[in-house]
Amino acid sequence: MRALCSGNRSILLRTSAYCYSSVRPIHRRLQSRHVHAQKAMHGLQLAKAFMQTIRKGTLRKLYKTAMQMEVDFFSAQPGTSPPPAIRMLVVDFDDTCTATDTTSQIFNTATAATVESSADSEKADVQNRLDALKDELVQNYAQEQQKLYAELLPEGAAHPDGTNQQKATAFVNALMQFDRRMNQVVVDSGILRGIPHGRLKAAGEQIGLQAGCLTVLTRAQQAGVPTHIVSVNYSSEMVKATLQRGSLNIVTAEGASAEEHHDVVIHANELTYEQGISTGDIIRRVQGGSDKDALMTQLMHHTSQAKTDSTDGGDADAEANQLAVYIGDSPSDFAPLLRADLGIVVGQSKLLRQVAKAHSVKLLPLTAAPANGRGEEGSLYEAESWAAIGAFLFGPDPSKALTPHPGSGPGTKSGIKVPRVMTVAGSDSGGGAGIQADLKTYQARGVFGTSAISALTAQNTRGVRGVHTVPTQHLSDQMEAVLSDIGADVVKTGMLPTPEAVLAVADAVRAHKVSTLVVDPVLVATSGDSLAGSEVAQALKTHLFPLATIITPNLPEASALLGNRRVSDLATMKQAAKDLHKLGPKYVLIKGGHLIAAPSDPNRPSSDSHPSPSSPPSQTPSASSAAQDSESTSAQDHDTGQDATHNSDQPVSQLNADSSLREGHLHVQASSQHTDRDRAEQDLAQHNGAAESAAGEATPCGDPAEKHVSDAPAIDVLYDGQEIHVLESKRVHTHNTHGTGCTLASAIAAELAKGHEPLIAVQRAKAWLGEALQASAPLHIGTGPHRPLNHGFETTDWGQQKAPLDLQKPSLDFRLYAVTDPACNAKCQRSNAEAVRQAVKGGVTLVQLREKSADGGAFVHEAQQLMEITRPAGVGLIINDRIDVALAVGADGAHVGQDDIPAKAARALLGPHKILGVSVKTVEQAQQAAADGADYLGAGAMFQTATKDSSTISMEMLQQICKSVDIPVVAIGGMTAANARPTIEAGCRGVAVVSAIFGVEDATASAQQIRAVIDSATEGDVLEIC
């Protein structure tokens, strides 16, 4: 080993290859690397000696050592170092985060409020007086600041021997005195008087942010980095409103609780108020550089102490390598920038450069910072943009590119954002349920799936032969391996056989800060068979439900979770959803597949008489039922794929499951009771045929109950903590329902990973699973009653007998349909994204991106930005003309005109799952568009408009178009709040608006006004496309 370590470095790195290469090929490789002949010969000698050690039993040790040396070497190469470990991020607000001056915004808001409260005869004089006062304050500040810097920073002043701490401290103190004096001047002027409480919140929402700033703050949240915003702004209310534009949990320091987690904490001043009106004074919290430095010192000490406490004095080296980072842009940030482990200067501040030079502080490019991120003493690091800061602190942002960057290829990072879902569930060797169904669903729904297996089953379509429960430590190891490398946007759980398994999942979710968790609580079969003990139920409620985004119990499981309380009809489903919500999940989906049962068989459990979940199988009338709930009432319709009621050798014999699940074993004993197979399949038909939360109940073909239930919808209940959503959907007749429970939960997880909010995710998952059920109806896989789905039905057809699809699409709300316009945005001096953000806030229900002059790449980038705004708000996004862009970004659909691609061709390209809109002017065009596959029509132009040169149609023609088709119609062209009502009364389901929203300064207020008119005319109806 000593000889190996003394060899040439390039030879050492190739030692591992000697196991597989002869001396001659090694010689050629060394020559190709231009290694000196003498060193090459030395390498050959090493190789020979190395090969001789094989017989001596040391090969394994040497090979392992050589491979580790190779890993160590390449890990240290430029561009391969991981991002630095960050324990705290502190960011200046004014000009660092903002793109506009916030002090002027406060002055303007105060002026506007004072003028509004003045008498009409005095408004002009008040306006002129306050404008003059504002100009005076600004000019006075600039003049006084110039004098101060001339005194503190004379030309050429610099300390030759490095940073002079005493001189720097004196500078910071003098600057602090100046800032305090200027604040008092503003207070004494009275310009801050008269602002109603809440007014600055609205003003803050209009302030622009530096490009990429919000992304970095969001990435800090995702990385679990405590983040603080520090500002000399007069209003923390305004600061909070400016930043509250994404999913960040933002609080002011005064409202923060030590017991609660907050993504961003704001430290800023605040106006004083009396009876809801500002007095003109301020609560002074952060007035200048000294206050910022004191806060930085306090925060560094607090986070360091918190780390020490949390590790009980653990790894001191790891703690020392975690950085406190400060990002600023002005001289008031000078002291905290130097105090931080890494001080980053964003932008090109001339004053800060002057200050740094005067105190011999080096300003280096951020790319020159050490690999571990810890800055050199007396050095600050400049970044050209927030994007560069984000890349340095957290690595390349994967969301910034849809297609690979130029030059990307094998072995390079393309920057493509891949939605990732991890399933923690059991394995079904028959491939119909469990992790097999989950992974098939993920692929079909366009996400990358990973897995951690909690149990292994030996089963087929006839039943289960055996189960092996995975040891808890190995389950934890699987999750750690995946989450520490690939990560997950969503984790979905199925069967967790022991309380220890539940706790292991909860620990992993918390440790890796997984933000979205879907819990399918596998507890009890419809027959009453317990698939998990009460200890598991309690563990789920205690450890997983508080972390869950959504839980998806069926009726027996809801009953078990609520102490065996009856959940038997719509009213009790609603109450159960509310009570389960109190256990911590954000959403509760109660699957109502058990509400309907054929009355011809009184022994079958129905919504009014299902057995107690705790009853033993022998006491349950329908214990021979194979799996009476298609989704999750038997384990095979949960994620384990396990059915405790059957084995493969006796397909219809009743089985009893031992209540004790332990690692490695599940005891299953066959009873002497047998029923004929036809009866078993009829029992299966009643509930196993129920695709509870997909397209509804699924009744097996030929079942005697089919006629009775064929027209009855399936009913699910979704509760979000405020509103109950009753989701009705169509019944599908099929035997192929094995695995629908885990498939539904996985489809919901996939939609959440793609960015859909939960209600939309559930609707999309239901619609897709319904299509899968109908497409799978004719299939015969296996000889038993537990037939699986064809998850890949959209790309694989196993026979010409495939049933035609006739199912729901996700709902869209057409009431207020906003269509973007580049010219309007340019006029109002705002980006498309900012305009849409304001419109969505005002109540827009659907957005169309129209960019006639943008090329493909710019169009895609624009669409991606809008998706980030509309999707979390539950607002649909339609792309004008560009089918390729709609498909590329995953928009809800596309809209084409009469001169664009024909509607029939557009429908063929979009496929059956996207929304297609078509512009029309006549009844003939409307009927043709509907026949060609349009989902809605845009009729008009109704009125002349400056945004598009188009002839108008009459109100009578609009009425005829609405009556001539069965699909929704929206009125387009020149629509405003003043003319919207007549078009709704003519039969339109909404109006499409351009300049009345995007061509005005306050897009939010305009949208609210138009929405109010439409709602009063439609009574708030929401359109569901069928």
Secondary structure in CASP SS format (residue, H / E / C, confidence):
PFRMAT SS
TARGET T0000
AUTHOR 0000-0000-0000
METHOD secondary structure of the structure
MODEL  1
M C 1.00
R H 1.00
A H 1.00
L H 1.00
C H 1.00
S H 1.00
G C 1.00
N C 1.00
R H 1.00
S H 1.00
I H 1.00
L H 1.00
L C 1.00
R C 1.00
T H 1.00
S H 1.00
A H 1.00
Y H 1.00
C H 1.00
Y C 1.00
S C 1.00
S C 1.00
V H 1.00
R H 1.00
P H 1.00
I H 1.00
H H 1.00
R H 1.00
R H 1.00
L H 1.00
Q H 1.00
S H 1.00
R C 1.00
H C 1.00
V C 1.00
H C 1.00
A H 1.00
Q H 1.00
K H 1.00
A H 1.00
M H 1.00
H H 1.00
G H 1.00
L H 1.00
Q H 1.00
L H 1.00
A H 1.00
K H 1.00
A H 1.00
F H 1.00
M H 1.00
Q H 1.00
T H 1.00
I H 1.00
R H 1.00
K H 1.00
G C 1.00
T C 1.00
L H 1.00
R H 1.00
K H 1.00
L H 1.00
Y H 1.00
K H 1.00
T H 1.00
A H 1.00
M H 1.00
Q H 1.00
M H 1.00
E H 1.00
V H 1.00
D H 1.00
F H 1.00
F H 1.00
S H 1.00
A C 1.00
Q C 1.00
P C 1.00
G C 1.00
T C 1.00
S C 1.00
P C 1.00
P C 1.00
P C 1.00
A C 1.00
I E 1.00
R E 1.00
M E 1.00
L E 1.00
V E 1.00
V E 1.00
D E 1.00
F C 1.00
D C 1.00
D C 1.00
T C 1.00
C C 1.00
T E 1.00
A C 1.00
T C 1.00
D C 1.00
T H 1.00
T H 1.00
S H 1.00
Q H 1.00
I H 1.00
F H 1.00
N H 1.00
T H 1.00
A H 1.00
T H 1.00
A H 1.00
A H 1.00
T H 1.00
V H 1.00
E H 1.00
S H 1.00
S C 1.00
A C 1.00
D C 1.00
S C 1.00
E C 1.00
K H 1.00
A H 1.00
D H 1.00
V H 1.00
Q H 1.00
N H 1.00
R H 1.00
L H 1.00
D H 1.00
A H 1.00
L H 1.00
K H 1.00
D H 1.00
E H 1.00
L H 1.00
V H 1.00
Q H 1.00
N H 1.00
Y H 1.00
A H 1.00
Q H 1.00
E H 1.00
Q H 1.00
Q H 1.00
K H 1.00
L H 1.00
Y H 1.00
A H 1.00
E H 1.00
L H 1.00
L C 1.00
P C 1.00
E C 1.00
G C 1.00
A C 1.00
A C 1.00
H C 1.00
P C 1.00
D C 1.00
G C 1.00
T C 1.00
N C 1.00
Q H 1.00
Q H 1.00
K H 1.00
A H 1.00
T H 1.00
A H 1.00
F H 1.00
V H 1.00
N H 1.00
A H 1.00
L H 1.00
M H 1.00
Q H 1.00
F H 1.00
D H 1.00
R H 1.00
R H 1.00
M H 1.00
N H 1.00
Q H 1.00
V H 1.00
V H 1.00
V H 1.00
D H 1.00
S H 1.00
G C 1.00
I C 1.00
L C 1.00
R E 1.00
G E 1.00
I E 1.00
P E 1.00
H C 1.00
G C 1.00
R H 1.00
L H 1.00
K H 1.00
A H 1.00
A H 1.00
G H 1.00
E C 1.00
Q C 1.00
I C 1.00
G C 1.00
L E 1.00
Q C 1.00
A C 1.00
G C 1.00
C H 1.00
L H 1.00
T H 1.00
V H 1.00
L H 1.00
T H 1.00
R H 1.00
A H 1.00
Q H 1.00
Q H 1.00
A C 1.00
G C 1.00
V C 1.00
P C 1.00
T E 1.00
H E 1.00
I E 1.00
V E 1.00
S C 1.00
V C 1.00
N C 1.00
Y C 1.00
S C 1.00
S H 1.00
E H 1.00
M H 1.00
V H 1.00
K H 1.00
A H 1.00
T H 1.00
L H 1.00
Q C 1.00
R C 1.00
G C 1.00
S C 1.00
L C 1.00
N C 1.00
I E 1.00
V E 1.00
T E 1.00
A H 1.00
E H 1.00
G H 1.00
A C 1.00
S C 1.00
A C 1.00
E C 1.00
E C 1.00
H C 1.00
H C 1.00
D C 1.00
V E 1.00
V E 1.00
I E 1.00
H E 1.00
A C 1.00
N C 1.00
E E 1.00
L E 1.00
T E 1.00
Y E 1.00
E E 1.00
Q C 1.00
G C 1.00
I E 1.00
S E 1.00
T E 1.00
G E 1.00
D E 1.00
I E 1.00
I E 1.00
R C 1.00
R C 1.00
V C 1.00
Q C 1.00
G C 1.00
G H 1.00
S H 1.00
D H 1.00
K H 1.00
D H 1.00
A H 1.00
L H 1.00
M H 1.00
T H 1.00
Q H 1.00
L H 1.00
M H 1.00
H H 1.00
H H 1.00
T H 1.00
S H 1.00
Q H 1.00
A H 1.00
K H 1.00
T H 1.00
D H 1.00
S H 1.00
T H 1.00
D C 1.00
G C 1.00
G C 1.00
D C 1.00
A H 1.00
D H 1.00
A H 1.00
E H 1.00
A H 1.00
N C 1.00
Q C 1.00
L E 1.00
A E 1.00
V E 1.00
Y E 1.00
I E 1.00
G E 1.00
D C 1.00
S C 1.00
P H 1.00
S H 1.00
D H 1.00
F H 1.00
A H 1.00
P H 1.00
L H 1.00
L H 1.00
R H 1.00
A C 1.00
D C 1.00
L E 1.00
G E 1.00
I E 1.00
V E 1.00
V E 1.00
G C 1.00
Q C 1.00
S C 1.00
K H 1.00
L H 1.00
L H 1.00
R H 1.00
Q H 1.00
V H 1.00
A H 1.00
K H 1.00
A H 1.00
H C 1.00
S C 1.00
V C 1.00
K E 1.00
L E 1.00
L E 1.00
P E 1.00
L H 1.00
T H 1.00
A H 1.00
A C 1.00
P C 1.00
A C 1.00
N C 1.00
G C 1.00
R C 1.00
G C 1.00
E C 1.00
E C 1.00
G C 1.00
S E 1.00
L E 1.00
Y E 1.00
E E 1.00
A E 1.00
E C 1.00
S C 1.00
W H 1.00
A H 1.00
A H 1.00
I H 1.00
G H 1.00
A H 1.00
F H 1.00
L H 1.00
F H 1.00
G C 1.00
P C 1.00
D C 1.00
P H 1.00
S H 1.00
K H 1.00
A E 1.00
L C 1.00
T C 1.00
P C 1.00
H C 1.00
P C 1.00
G C 1.00
S C 1.00
G C 1.00
P C 1.00
G C 1.00
T C 1.00
K C 1.00
S C 1.00
G C 1.00
I E 1.00
K C 1.00
V C 1.00
P C 1.00
R E 1.00
V E 1.00
M E 1.00
T E 1.00
V E 1.00
A E 1.00
G E 1.00
S E 1.00
D E 1.00
S C 1.00
G C 1.00
G C 1.00
G C 1.00
A C 1.00
G H 1.00
I H 1.00
Q H 1.00
A H 1.00
D H 1.00
L H 1.00
K H 1.00
T H 1.00
Y H 1.00
Q H 1.00
A H 1.00
R C 1.00
G C 1.00
V C 1.00
F E 1.00
G E 1.00
T E 1.00
S E 1.00
A E 1.00
I E 1.00
S E 1.00
A E 1.00
L E 1.00
T E 1.00
A E 1.00
Q E 1.00
N E 1.00
T C 1.00
R C 1.00
G E 1.00
V E 1.00
R E 1.00
G E 1.00
V E 1.00
H E 1.00
T E 1.00
V C 1.00
P C 1.00
T H 1.00
Q H 1.00
H H 1.00
L H 1.00
S H 1.00
D H 1.00
Q H 1.00
M H 1.00
E H 1.00
A H 1.00
V H 1.00
L H 1.00
S C 1.00
D C 1.00
I C 1.00
G C 1.00
A C 1.00
D C 1.00
V E 1.00
V E 1.00
K E 1.00
T E 1.00
G C 1.00
M C 1.00
L C 1.00
P C 1.00
T C 1.00
P H 1.00
E H 1.00
A H 1.00
V H 1.00
L H 1.00
A H 1.00
V H 1.00
A H 1.00
D H 1.00
A H 1.00
V H 1.00
R H 1.00
A H 1.00
H C 1.00
K C 1.00
V C 1.00
S C 1.00
T C 1.00
L E 1.00
V E 1.00
V E 1.00
D C 1.00
P C 1.00
V C 1.00
L C 1.00
V E 1.00
A C 1.00
T C 1.00
S C 1.00
G C 1.00
D C 1.00
S E 1.00
L C 1.00
A C 1.00
G C 1.00
S H 1.00
E H 1.00
V H 1.00
A H 1.00
Q H 1.00
A H 1.00
L H 1.00
K H 1.00
T H 1.00
H H 1.00
L H 1.00
F H 1.00
P H 1.00
L H 1.00
A C 1.00
T C 1.00
I E 1.00
I E 1.00
T C 1.00
P C 1.00
N E 1.00
L H 1.00
P H 1.00
E H 1.00
A H 1.00
S H 1.00
A H 1.00
L H 1.00
L C 1.00
G C 1.00
N C 1.00
R C 1.00
R C 1.00
V C 1.00
S C 1.00
D C 1.00
L H 1.00
A H 1.00
T H 1.00
M H 1.00
K H 1.00
Q H 1.00
A H 1.00
A H 1.00
K H 1.00
D H 1.00
L H 1.00
H H 1.00
K C 1.00
L C 1.00
G C 1.00
P C 1.00
K C 1.00
Y E 1.00
V E 1.00
L E 1.00
I E 1.00
K E 1.00
G C 1.00
G C 1.00
H C 1.00
L C 1.00
I C 1.00
A C 1.00
A C 1.00
P C 1.00
S C 1.00
D C 1.00
P C 1.00
N C 1.00
R C 1.00
P C 1.00
S C 1.00
S C 1.00
D C 1.00
S C 1.00
H C 1.00
P C 1.00
S C 1.00
P C 1.00
S C 1.00
S C 1.00
P C 1.00
P H 1.00
S H 1.00
Q H 1.00
T C 1.00
P C 1.00
S C 1.00
A C 1.00
S C 1.00
S C 1.00
A C 1.00
A C 1.00
Q C 1.00
D C 1.00
S C 1.00
E C 1.00
S C 1.00
T C 1.00
S C 1.00
A H 1.00
Q H 1.00
D H 1.00
H C 1.00
D C 1.00
T C 1.00
G C 1.00
Q C 1.00
D C 1.00
A C 1.00
T C 1.00
H C 1.00
N C 1.00
S C 1.00
D C 1.00
Q C 1.00
P C 1.00
V C 1.00
S C 1.00
Q C 1.00
L E 1.00
N E 1.00
A E 1.00
D C 1.00
S C 1.00
S C 1.00
L C 1.00
R E 1.00
E C 1.00
G C 1.00
H E 1.00
L C 1.00
H C 1.00
V E 1.00
Q E 1.00
A E 1.00
S C 1.00
S C 1.00
Q C 1.00
H C 1.00
T C 1.00
D C 1.00
R H 1.00
D H 1.00
R H 1.00
A H 1.00
E H 1.00
Q H 1.00
D H 1.00
L H 1.00
A H 1.00
Q H 1.00
H H 1.00
N C 1.00
G C 1.00
A E 1.00
A E 1.00
E C 1.00
S C 1.00
A C 1.00
A C 1.00
G E 1.00
E E 1.00
A E 1.00
T C 1.00
P C 1.00
C C 1.00
G C 1.00
D C 1.00
P C 1.00
A C 1.00
E H 1.00
K H 1.00
H H 1.00
V H 1.00
S C 1.00
D C 1.00
A C 1.00
P C 1.00
A E 1.00
I E 1.00
D E 1.00
V E 1.00
L E 1.00
Y E 1.00
D C 1.00
G C 1.00
Q C 1.00
E C 1.00
I E 1.00
H E 1.00
V E 1.00
L E 1.00
E E 1.00
S E 1.00
K C 1.00
R C 1.00
V E 1.00
H C 1.00
T C 1.00
H C 1.00
N C 1.00
T C 1.00
H E 1.00
G C 1.00
T H 1.00
G H 1.00
C H 1.00
T H 1.00
L H 1.00
A H 1.00
S H 1.00
A H 1.00
I H 1.00
A H 1.00
A H 1.00
E H 1.00
L H 1.00
A H 1.00
K C 1.00
G C 1.00
H C 1.00
E C 1.00
P H 1.00
L H 1.00
I H 1.00
A H 1.00
V H 1.00
Q H 1.00
R H 1.00
A H 1.00
K H 1.00
A H 1.00
W H 1.00
L H 1.00
G H 1.00
E H 1.00
A H 1.00
L H 1.00
Q H 1.00
A H 1.00
S H 1.00
A C 1.00
P C 1.00
L C 1.00
H C 1.00
I C 1.00
G C 1.00
T C 1.00
G C 1.00
P C 1.00
H C 1.00
R C 1.00
P E 1.00
L C 1.00
N C 1.00
H C 1.00
G C 1.00
F C 1.00
E C 1.00
T C 1.00
T C 1.00
D C 1.00
W C 1.00
G C 1.00
Q C 1.00
Q C 1.00
K C 1.00
A C 1.00
P C 1.00
L C 1.00
D C 1.00
L C 1.00
Q C 1.00
K C 1.00
P C 1.00
S C 1.00
L C 1.00
D C 1.00
F C 1.00
R C 1.00
L E 1.00
Y E 1.00
A E 1.00
V E 1.00
T C 1.00
D C 1.00
P H 1.00
A H 1.00
C H 1.00
N H 1.00
A H 1.00
K H 1.00
C H 1.00
Q C 1.00
R C 1.00
S C 1.00
N H 1.00
A H 1.00
E H 1.00
A H 1.00
V H 1.00
R H 1.00
Q H 1.00
A H 1.00
V H 1.00
K H 1.00
G C 1.00
G C 1.00
V C 1.00
T C 1.00
L E 1.00
V E 1.00
Q E 1.00
L E 1.00
R C 1.00
E C 1.00
K C 1.00
S C 1.00
A C 1.00
D C 1.00
G H 1.00
G H 1.00
A H 1.00
F H 1.00
V H 1.00
H H 1.00
E H 1.00
A H 1.00
Q H 1.00
Q H 1.00
L H 1.00
M H 1.00
E H 1.00
I H 1.00
T H 1.00
R C 1.00
P C 1.00
A C 1.00
G C 1.00
V C 1.00
G E 1.00
L E 1.00
I E 1.00
I E 1.00
N E 1.00
D C 1.00
R C 1.00
I H 1.00
D H 1.00
V H 1.00
A H 1.00
L H 1.00
A H 1.00
V H 1.00
G C 1.00
A C 1.00
D C 1.00
G E 1.00
A E 1.00
H E 1.00
V E 1.00
G C 1.00
Q C 1.00
D C 1.00
D C 1.00
I C 1.00
P C 1.00
A H 1.00
K H 1.00
A H 1.00
A H 1.00
R H 1.00
A H 1.00
L H 1.00
L H 1.00
G C 1.00
P C 1.00
H C 1.00
K C 1.00
I E 1.00
L E 1.00
G E 1.00
V E 1.00
S E 1.00
V E 1.00
K C 1.00
T C 1.00
V H 1.00
E H 1.00
Q H 1.00
A H 1.00
Q H 1.00
Q H 1.00
A H 1.00
A H 1.00
A H 1.00
D C 1.00
G C 1.00
A C 1.00
D C 1.00
Y E 1.00
L E 1.00
G E 1.00
A E 1.00
G C 1.00
A C 1.00
M C 1.00
F C 1.00
Q C 1.00
T C 1.00
A C 1.00
T C 1.00
K C 1.00
D C 1.00
S C 1.00
S C 1.00
T C 1.00
I C 1.00
S C 1.00
M H 1.00
E H 1.00
M H 1.00
L H 1.00
Q H 1.00
Q H 1.00
I H 1.00
C H 1.00
K H 1.00
S H 1.00
V C 1.00
D C 1.00
I C 1.00
P C 1.00
V E 1.00
V E 1.00
A E 1.00
I C 1.00
G C 1.00
G C 1.00
M C 1.00
T C 1.00
A C 1.00
A C 1.00
N C 1.00
A H 1.00
R H 1.00
P H 1.00
T H 1.00
I H 1.00
E H 1.00
A C 1.00
G C 1.00
C C 1.00
R C 1.00
G E 1.00
V E 1.00
A E 1.00
V E 1.00
V C 1.00
S H 1.00
A H 1.00
I H 1.00
F H 1.00
G C 1.00
V C 1.00
E C 1.00
D C 1.00
A H 1.00
T H 1.00
A H 1.00
S H 1.00
A H 1.00
Q H 1.00
Q H 1.00
I H 1.00
R H 1.00
A H 1.00
V H 1.00
I H 1.00
D H 1.00
S H 1.00
A H 1.00
T H 1.00
E C 1.00
G C 1.00
D C 1.00
V C 1.00
L C 1.00
E C 1.00
I C 1.00
C C 1.00
END
